[in-house]
């Protein structure tokens, strides 16, 4: 297992492109906004479905 040696592992680790601080902040903000959008979307869907079921007398 030639690939399972310290030199091969170190060679693969050196190929990793670690994100810069600016990229990390930008990506984190995008994830938070995206998650917030879906929270609002599903809350709105729940409210609409609940209103429809209340109008029908199911709830």
C-alpha positions in Angstrom: 0.0 0.0 0.0 2.2 2.7 -1.3 -0.4 5.4 -0.9 -0.6 4.7 2.8 2.6 6.2 3.8 3.5 9.4 5.6 5.0 11.0 2.5 1.9 10.2 0.4 -0.4 11.5 3.1 1.6 14.7 3.5 1.5 15.1 -0.3 -2.3 14.9 -0.3 -2.6 17.2 2.6 -0.5 19.8 0.8 -3.0 19.8 -2.1 -5.8 21.0 0.1 -6.9 24.6 -0.6 -7.9 26.1 2.7 -10.4 29.0 2.5 -9.2 32.5 3.3 -10.9 34.4 6.1 -12.9 36.6 3.6 -14.2 33.5 1.7 -15.2 31.8 5.0 -17.1 34.9 6.2 -18.9 35.3 2.8 -19.8 31.6 2.7 -21.0 31.6 6.3 -23.3 34.6 5.6 -24.7 33.0 2.5 -25.5 29.8 4.5 -27.2 31.8 7.3 -29.3 33.8 4.8 -30.2 30.7 2.8 -31.3 28.9 6.0 -33.3 31.9 7.2 -35.1 32.0 3.9 -36.1 28.4 4.2 -37.2 28.9 7.8 -39.5 31.7 6.6 -40.7 29.7 3.7 -41.7 26.6 5.7 -43.3 28.8 8.4 -45.4 30.5 5.7 -46.3 27.1 4.3 -47.4 25.9 7.7 -49.4 29.1 8.3 -51.2 28.8 5.0 -52.0 25.1 5.4 -53.2 25.7 9.0 -55.5 28.5 7.8 -56.9 26.3 5.0 -57.5 23.4 7.5 -59.1 25.9 9.9 -61.4 27.2 7.2 -62.4 23.7 6.3 -63.1 22.9 10.0 -60.6 20.1 10.2 -58.6 21.8 13.0 
